[in-house]
Amino acid sequence: MSVTISTDVFCDQCGNWIEGVTGAKPRHKEARRVAKEAGWSYHPSHGYQDLCPPCAADKMRAKEVPQ
């Protein structure tokens, strides 16, 4: 018997997700690297939230519009 762990990244805004990495240990850094290569965002300007590309774009547009 073997066990594998899937470490995926979920958007903190909408719940969308991207498949990260699978292996014997959880690997959040590698999963975030995979997500970043696909256009995802994890940055201080977004409150250290994992954001899918559409949500990251919405967040940036909201900062550009004076409120």
Secondary structure by P-SEA (a helix, b strand, c coil): cbbbbbbbbbcccccbbbbccccccccaaaaaaaaaaaccccccccccccccaaaaaaaaaaaaccc
